[in-house]
């Protein structure tokens, strides 16, 4: 059955997590606030929009990205914080967490205000200097107004359905993040009733950014916003009545899905039912125009049962995410990054037999600098090779239309045993993955949904091939392991490592992981892989402790780790202990980080950097000196509780000395030397921005120049 949030199980209730040794509570002053750290990440992203060495269209896109980050923050993190308050006694000043909620809200308000100031006072004038304009109603010429009116009558008005509020027309149910107008109209309606409130939903099927014809704006790229078109013609919608006040508004809702998998018989069906409710979860944020009349704001706030702190008055378009449409329309190469083409790996000949190549040694791929195409080619050859008898693959995020899925279907049609672990609970990808699972099943693939209570986040592909002749025939395994998703689009935007291998011990470990996921059997002992939720956390803690032990023996200890987030308390405490022992620790953490670095007597040997650049830093790399053995692990897991205890994750070692050196030289060292895009975290939780200008050292730029093909 579907569990509502008020009745959801805690992490400690999980039958698997209950067996893990959870860390003792860490004193708050030793940890940075997770929510504030996440907002600090959004602030660092917004800083990219300020940089004049970033192309103008890309600066605007960063503003859109921040809105997207904030949307998910409210849908997930803020909703959790609010739910904790409700469970402890209510959403208000009496709740124990109220002070934390206000502190986080204040930071979020400041960030939103900064975002709109940047858009209005910096980017809009910069666009105007490039003869790019978003033309408001007051700025339009008579010819432009005529065109806009005709567009409104032809494309917009037929889709509008204003809803007047009265006892027979209560406040409508509004979707999460949908744009609406609230309008007060005066004068009697058709039934002789006086002033009333009307809610007008903005059609989702229409573009939010509309280009004006070139003949109406010579030598200028001119656009109008859909919201401005509707606002300019509200009087036409309510003919015969006076529009006394109005505002755009948007409500953000709790978008978590809560399902007790131990009580459902069909996870796919239960998820499908819950997805119908996702768009209508409890309200957590209300956005209105800064010009919104107070009584209309009060009406909306009361309707959605929100406190004042949850209302965000914005000076510009509500939902800046939709300005991505404007970025896509803009023309001119100087407005965007210089294009690059992911290079074909130097160590791989085009058209080579992938199985023969892997028998000669492992192949390391560094995306997006190097092409993802070798992974596709590996799967393509496996699908068509008559010697291949079985394929197994995990899919977390892969996109609605994916060549990888097409190849899996082709393999199934050719009679191969195809098993696909589709993670139905990948956040905001649930609906797409349900469709993906159904499509694969219809084509003959065996689809499984992983282990009850856990998300399958590991990125694994295993191919079994019959090799040899006669009695010497045997099944040989080949594998691909990745730090990022099997999503061909994001492989051009996210930095990730992938490894193709025929190493028997690693392939055997991958097979055992698949056996665990599909059969729910206990995991056989793994030779090389660290597997969450069973051994990965323990192995990370042991590796950290081992570095401290080396120092106590008078030898150097060294840890370098790169990840998206660092939140797990036990891991942070282990790093503190290693620092106190004298281990030198460098961390590259893109997003939220609860570790407080640089505190004397606690973390003075730890540095934390965050790289914010053109590409999204996504690979997870763990390096431990280990007495000179130089252990290098690649992983799908961040050091967070959810990754270590509530997901199927793997970390695998890079065994080839040449490839190990390459991971260090490309995945870690450039980021420690970055002076252009590296923000350094201080003990107070504040990030110091990069000091060098565009002429400094940039890890991403150097990797693009060294590995990718420049257009």
N, C-alpha and C positions, 0 to 999 in steps of 0.2 A: 504494500500500500504506500501511497505517497505521504510523506511526512511534512507537515507544515513547519515553518521555522521555529515556532514556539516549542515544538516537541522534538527537535532534532537531537541526534545523539552527539555526544562530545567525543573528542579524539580519544580520551581514555576509555570510552565505552567500546571502542572497536576491538573485536576479538583478537586481531593481530597486534594492534598497538599495545594492548594490555600486557602482552608478553615482553614488550621492549622495556628497558630500564629508562624511564623518563627522568630528566635532570631535576635536581632540586631547584626551587625558585631562586632566581638571581636578584640581588638587591637592585631596585630600580635605577639607582644612580650609576650603576655599572653598565646600563644599557640605554641606548638612544630609543626614542619613541618611534615605533614602526610607522604609524600613520604620518607623522611629521616628516620622517625620512622619505616616505613615498611622495609627499608633496614637494619636498626639496628636489627630488628627481625631476618632477614636472617643471620646477623652476629652472633647473639646469637646461632642460630641453628648450624652454622659452628663451633662455639667454642666446640660443643659436639664432633666433629671429632678430636679435639686436646686432649681430656681427655683420659688419659691412663687407667682410671677405666672403660671406656666404651669398650666392646669387639670390636676387630679389624674390623670384617665385618660390625658391626653396625656403626663404625666410618666412613667407606667408604660410607655407605648408607646415613649418614647425609650430606656428600658432594653432593650426588645425589639429596637429598631433597632440598638443597640450589639452585641447578640449576633449579629445578622445580619451586621453589618460584620465582626465578628471571625471568623465562619464563613468568609466569602469571603476574608478576609485569610489564614487558615490554608490554605484550599483552593488559593489562587493564589500569594500573595506568599511565605508561609512555605515552601510546597512548593518554590518556585523556589530559595530560599536553601538548603534542605536538599539539593536536587538538585545545586547547585553544590559543596557539601561532599562529597557522594558521588563526584562526578566528579573531585574533586581528591584523593581518597584515603580517604574514609570519613566517616561521621557520628559524630564523636567529638572529644575534645580535641586530637587530632593534626591535624585538618583546619585549613587556613589560615583558614577563615571561622568557626571555632568561637567565637572571641571575639565576633564580630558576632552569631552565633546566640544566644549566652547573653545578650548585652545586650538584644536584641530580646525574648527569652523573659522576661527579668526585667521588662521594661516591660509585656508582655502579662499576666503573672501579677499584677502590681500593679493593672492595670486591671480584671481579672476580680474580684480581691478587693474592690476599691472598688465595683464594680457590685453584688455580692451584699450588701455592707454597706449600701449605699443601699437596696436592695430590702427587706432584713430590718429595718433600724433606722429607716428614714425612711418609705418608701412603705407598707409593711405597717401600721404604726401609723396613718398618715394615712388609709389606707383604712378601718381599724377605726373611726376617729372619724366616718367617713361611713356607718357601719354596713354596711361591705362586708368580708367575711371569706373567706379561704381556710382552711377548717376541716380541721385535721390529725386523724389517728385519735384521738390523745389528747384532743382538744378536743370530740369529737363526743358528743352525748347518746345515750342508749340508743335513742331513736327514729331518730336520724340513722344510728347504726350499723346498725340493722336495715334501713333503706332502702338503705344502701351495700352491705350483704351481698346483698340481693336484686338490686341492680343488677349486682354482681359475678357472681352465679350466672347471671343472665339474659343480660347483654351481653358480659361479659369472659371468663369462664372457658371458654366454648365455643371461643374463638379462641386460647387459649394452647397452645403446643406446646413445653414445656420439653425441653431437649436435655441429657441426662447425658453427661459426657465420659468416654470409655473408648476402647480401641483401635479398636473398631468405630464409635464416634461421636466423631470428632475435633472440634476446635473449629470451630464453624460459620462459614461465610462471612457476615459482617455488613455491611450496607449503610452507606454514608457517612451520618453524622449520625443514624442510627436509634437510638432509645432501647432499652436492654436492661437486664436484671438479671443479675448473676452471683451465684449462691447456693451456699453450702456447706451440705450436708445431712448429718446424722449418723444412724447406725442402718443396719441392713442393708436393701438394696433387695429386690425381689421374687426376686432370684436369689442372695440370701445374701451379697452383696458389701457391704463396709463403706463408710465415709464417701466422698462423691464431690462433684464440682463440677458444677453445672448452669447452663446459659445459657438465659435466658428472654427471648425477643424480645417487646417491647411492641407490640401490634397497631397498625399505622399507620392503620387505617381508623376507629379510635375517637377521639372528641374527647379532648383532653388536659385540658380544663377542663370540669367537669360541674356544672351548677347544681343545688343542692338545692331541692326543692319549697318554695314559700313557706310552707306550713303547718308545715314542720319548722324554719323560721327566721323567725318573725314579725318584721316591720319591719326585716329584714336581707336584704341580697343575699349569699347564702352559696353557696360553691362548694367542690368537692373536686377534687383533682388525680387524674388516672387513675393516675399512679405511686403515689399514696398509697393508692388503692383496692387495687391489686395488692399493695403492700407489706403492707397490713393482713391480707391473706388468703393470704400465702405458705404458712402452715402448712396451709391447706386444699388447696393445690396439691400439697403433698408429704405427704399424709396418712400417718400412721404413722411419720414420720421427723421429726427435730428440725432446725429451721433454725438453724445455728450462726453464720452470718454472711452478709451480703449487701450489695450496693450497686447502685444504678443506675449505668450507664456509657454513654458514647457515644464513638465513635471518628470523628474527622474525617479524611478522606482527600484526597489529591491529586486535584483535579477538572479539571486541565488536559487538553484534548484535543490530541493531537499527530498531525498528518497532513501528510505530504509530498505536496502537491497535484500536484507534477510527476510523481509516480509512480502516481497513481490515475486510473482511467478513468471513474469515476462518484463524484463527491464526495459526493453524497447517500447513496449506498449505503455508502461508506467511513465517513461520519459516523454512520450508523445502526448500523453494526457497532461502532464505537468507543464510542457512547453506552451500549451494553450493559455496557461495562467501567468507565464513569465512576464508578459507585457503589462500585467495588471497587478503587480505586487504592491506592497505598501510603499507609499510615497516617502522619499528621503530628501528631496531637494526640489525647490520651486524657483524657476528663473522667470523674471519679468523685466520689462523695459524700465530704465531708470525714470522715465516719464509716466509710469503707470500711476493712475490716481490711487490714493491711499485706500479708499473704500473698496476698490476693485481688488487691490492686493490683499486686503483683509478678508474679502469674500473667498478668494482662492486659498489663502493660507488656512482659513477655517475649514474649507471644504476638504482639503487634503490633510487636516490635522497636523500641521507643522508649526513649530515654534519660529519666532522671528529669526533665529540664527540660521534656519534652513532656507531662508529666502534670499536669493541673489538678484540684485537689481543691476542690469547690465546696460552699458552705454553703446549700443550697436546691435547688430543682428543676433538674435537668440539662436544659439547653436552654431558656433563658428566652425564646427566640423564640416558643415556643408560648403564652406568656402573652398574645399578641395576641388569643387567643380570649377571655380574660378581659376585655380592654379592649372587645371587641365586645359582650360581654354586659352591660356596666355601663349602668345607666339613670340619667338625670338630666342636664339641660342644663348645669348648672354644672360638670360633670365634663369637658366638652369645649370646644374652641374655639367661639367664636361663629360660626355658619355664614355663609358668603357664597356668592353666586351669581356666577360669571363674567359680566361685563356684555357685552352686544352692543356692538360698537365704535360710538362716537358718529359716526364718519365713514362709516358704512355703513347704508343703509336696509334694513330687513327686507323680504325678498322681491324685492330689486333684481336685475336681470340682472347677474351677476357679471362677465361679459365686457365689458359696456358700462361698468360701474363701473371696471374695471381700465384700460380705454382712456383714462379720465380721469386716471389717476395711480395710483401704487403704494399698497398698503394694508399698513400695519404692524400686527401683532397682538402684544400683550404678554400671554402666558399666565402664570399662571392668572387674572390679574386681568381679562383679557378672554377671551371665549369662544373655544373652538376650533371652534365650530359653523360660522363662515364658511369654514373650510378644507373641512369636510365638505360644506357647501352648494356650494362651488366644484366639488368632485368630483362631487357629485350632479347638478348642472346639466350638467357635462361628459359624464357617463354617459348622460344622456337627450337631450342636444341633437343633432339629426340633422346639424348642421353640423360637429360634432366628429368627426374621423376617427381620431385616435390619442391614446393616453395612455401615458406612461412614468412609472414611480414606483420609488423605492427603499424597501425595507422592512427595517429593522434589528430593532426591537422594536415590535410592534403589538398583542400580546395574542392569545389563542387565538380569541376572538370579537371581530371588529372590523367596524364599519359601513363602514370604508374598504375592507376586503377585499370586503365584499358589493357595494359600488358598483363596484369594479374588475370583479368577476364580471358584474354587470349590464351594464357597458359591453361586455365581451367577448361576452355573449349577444346584444347589439344589433348585433354585427358590426363593432365598432370594433377597431382594432389596439391591443391592450393588451400592453405589455411591462413586466414587473415584475422588478426586481433584488432577490431575496430573499437576505439575508445568512444563510447556513446556520450560520456560525460565531459568531454573536452569543452571547457567553458566557451559559450557563445558559438560553438560549432556543433551543438547537439543535433539540431535539425538536419544539417547537411550530412552528418555522419550516420544518422538513421537512414536517410536516402541512400547513402553509399553502401551501407550494410545490406539493404534490401536488393540493391542492384547486383552486388557480388553474389548473394545467395541465389538469385534468379539464374545466374550464369554458371552455377555449379560449384562455386567456392564454398569452403567451410568457414563460416564466420562465427567467432566467439567474442565475448565482451569482457574478457579478463577475469580478475579475481574479485569476489564480493567485498565491497567496502574500500577498494583501492582503484585508483586510476592507473591505467597502463600508459606511462609517459616515456618509457624506453623506446629508442629508435633502432629497430633490429630487422634485418632481412637475412634469411638463411636459405640456401639453395643446396639440394641434395642431387648429386650427379653420379650416374653409374659409369665407372671408368675401368679400363682394362679389357682383356679378351678372355673368353672361355672361363676356366675355373679361377682365373686370376681377377675376375671382375669383383669390384667392391664399390660401395657407396662412399663418395668423397664429398666433404662439406665445404661450402664457401659462404662467407658472411660479409655483410656490411653493417657497420655500427656508426651511429651519428650523434652529434651533440644537438642537432636541430631537426626540425620536422621534415617529413617527406613531402614538401610543398615546393614545386618548381618555381613558383613566383617569389616566395620569401628567400629562396637560395640566392637571389640577386640583390637582396637588401640586408640580410642578416649575416654576420660573421659566424661561421661554424666550421668545425672539422668533421670529416667523415673518413672512415677507413674501410677499405676492401681487403679481405684477408682470406687465406687458405690455411692459416696456422691451425693445426689440428686441435690443440688444447683450447684455444679461444672459440673455435667453431663448436667444439663439444660443449663448452659452457653455454653458448648461445642456444644450442639445442636443448639443454637442460632447463634453461629459462622458459623457452617455449613450452616444454612439457609441463612445467609448473603452471603456466598461465592457462593452458588449454585443459589439462586434466585435473587441476587443483591438487595434484600430488605434492608431497613434501619435496623441497628442492634438494637434489643431490649436492654433495659438496662440490663447490666450484673451484677450479684451479687458478683462474686469473680474475674473473669478473667479481666485482663487488655489487651485491644486489640488495636494493631496498625493497621491503622494509626489514630485511633480515640481517645483512652483514655490512651494508654500505656505511651506515652511521658508526658502527663499532670500528670498522677499518679506518675511517677518517680520524676518529678519536685516537686510535692506536698509532696511526702514522704521525699525528701531531705530538703525541707523548713520546714517540721514539726520537723525534728531533731534540726534545728536551733532554732525553737520556744521553744522546751523543754529546751535548754541551757539558753535561755533568761529568763526562769522561774526558773532558778537555779538548773535544773536537768540535768543529763548527756545525751549527744547526741552521737549516735554511728552509723556509717554506715560501712558495709563491703560489697564489691561487687566483683564478679568475672565474667570475660567475655573475649571474644577474642579481642575486639578492643573498644577503647573509643575515638570518634572523634566529636560527636555532641556538637556544641558550647554552646547551651542553657544548656545542662546538665553539661558541664564543668563549666560554669559560676555559676550555682546553687551550685555545689560542692565548688567552690571558696568562695561563700557567706557563705555557711555552715561552712567552715573552719575558716573564719574570725569571725564567731559567737562563735567558740570554739568547734565545733563538731569534734570528732576524727574520721578520715576516713582512712580506709585501702582498697586499690584497688589491685586486682590481674588481670592484663591485659596481656594476652599472646602476642599479636601482637602490632599493631600500637596504640599509645597513644599520643594524642595531648595535654593532660593536663600536665602542668608544676608543679611538686610537690615541696614542701620544700622551697617555696619563702616566705620570711618574709613579713607579712602583706597581703599575698594573699592566700598562700596554705601551710603554715607552719605546719598545722595539718593533711596534706594528705601524705600518703606514697603510692608508686606504685611499685609493684613487678611483674616480669614476670617469670613463671616457664617453663623451657625448660628441658625435660627429655625423658625418654624412650617412654612415651605415649604422645599423643597430647592432651593438656588440652583444653576442648571444652565446659564444662558445664557453663551455665550462672546462677548466683545465686545473688540475691539482699537481703541483710539483713538490717533492720532498727530497732533500739531498741524500738522506739515509746513508751517511758515512761514505759518500762518494758514489753510491750506486745510481744516483740521479733518477729516482722513480718518477715517471710521468704518467698521469692518468687523464683520460678524456671521459666526459660524462654528460648525461642528459639532466643531471640533478644539481640544483642549487642547494646551498646549505640552509634549508628551511625545514620546519617541521613537516609541512605537507609533502615535500619531496622525500624526506628521510623515513617517514612513518606511514604516510597515507597514499603512496604511489609505488608502482613497480618502476624502478629506475635502475640503471646500471652505470658503473664506471669500469672502464677497461684500460689495461696498461698498454703503452706503446713499447713494444719489445725491441724493435729494430733500432740500433743505436743511431743510425743515420736519420731515421724519422723522428726519433726522440729529440735529437738536436734541432731538427727543423721546427718541431712544436715550440721549443724554447725560443728559437730565433725569430719565429713568425708570430707565435701566439702569446708570448709573455714579455720578452725583452723590449720590443718596440713600445709597448704600453707603459713600461716603467720609465722609459726615456722621453715620453711624449710631453711636449711643452705647449702644444697648441690646443688640444682638446681634453686635457686631463684636469679634472677638478680634484683638489686634495681635501680630504675630510679632517677637520680639527677636533680636538677633544670636547669642544662645546657643541658639536653637532653641526656646525656651519661648514660649508664647502668654500674653499678659496678658489676663485676662477683662475684659468690659465694665465700666466704672466706674459708669455711670448706671443707675438703677433703671428701673422700668416707665414712669416719667414722662419719660424721655429721648427721643431721636430714634430711631425704628425705621424702616428703609427699607421693610420688608415691610408694617408696619402703615400707613405713610403711603400706600403704593401701593394697598393694599386699600381704604383710605378714599377715595382719589381716583378709582380706576378701577372697582372691583368693586361689585356691588350687595349691600348688607348685608341679611341676613335678619333 
